[in-house]
Amino acid sequence: MEETPRQNPRKKSPPIDLGKYAGMGFQMAAIIGLGTFAGIKSDRYLGLTKVPVFTLTLALLSVFGAMYFFIKDFLKKK
């Protein structure tokens, strides 16, 4: 009797993992980019050219937000 090779149901194929992490990277880049863009536009609108307060604040907040979504999504999908 020949045994058929069994596939491990827990093991995921690499292309699925690659797509998942690439999607997370694009999501992080979009969040950070939009936050920074909104900060730049806010500073220009309010005339804050010496110290770009909104650009710095929104860029930092968007980095923290992107990391939060990345960690939340990473832990959920495992």
N, C-alpha and C positions, 0 to 999 in steps of 0.2 A: 504494500500500500504506500502510495506516495503522499507525503504531507505537503499541503499548500503553505506557502510562507504567510504567516500572520502579520498583519500590520498593527503596529502599536497605535491604539486610538488616541492616546495622549500626545503623540508626537505630531507637531504641525509641520507643514512643508515650508521651506525657506521663502518661496515667493510671497506667501501670505504674510509672513512676518515682515518681509522687506516692504511690502505695500503699506502695512499698518504703521510702521515707524516712519516711512516717508510721508505719509499723510499727517502724522503728528508733527513732523518737522515743518511742513507747509502751514499747518494750523498755527504753530508757534510764530513763524515768520510773519504771517498775516496779522496776528494780534499785536505783535510788537511794531510792525510797520504802520498799522492803522493808529495805534496810540501815539507814536512819534509824529505822524502826519497831522493828527488832530492838535498836538501840542504846538507844532510849527505854525499851523494856521491860526491858532488862538493867540500866540505871541505876536504874529504880524497884525492881526485884527486890533489888538490892544496896544500896539506900538511898543512892546517890550523888546528892544533890540540889544540893550547892554547885557542884561541877564535874562536868558530865555527860561523863565520860571516854569511855564506850562510845558515846554518841551522836555525839560528835565524831569518834572513831576510825572507827566503822563508816560514818558518812556520807561521810567522805573516802575510805575504801577502796571504797565502792560507787560513788562518782563515778569513781575511777580504773578500776574494773572495767567500768563502763558505757562509758567512753571506749575501753577496750581492745576490748570486743565490737563497738562501733560501727566502729572503724577496721578491725578484722579482717573484719567483714561487708562494709564498704564496699569494701575492696580485693579481696575474693573475688568480689563480684558484678559488678565492672566488666569 
